[in-house]
Amino acid sequence: MHVEGTGAFALEPGVVVRVPIGVKHKIINVTEELVIYDVFHPATI
């Protein structure tokens, strides 16, 4: 994963990432199956 201002790092089982509003981020170099849960807070409808 790459987060603007932090750089790139590996996503491993059990890792939780919090990305503040307005910070650019993206998943890169996926080499195996990956399940991602996106949680938005506060909830929006």
Phi, psi and omega in degrees: 000148176237128178238126180305129179090344179247321181103196183265146176205160182280141171263123182236161178309132178091353182283135175242132181238128175250122179245117180298155178305135175088355180270126180289139180204155177200154176272131181228159174054050177283122182243355178211172182304139184222129175248127182238134174251117176266124179237127180250133180221130000289155181299142176240147180242000000 
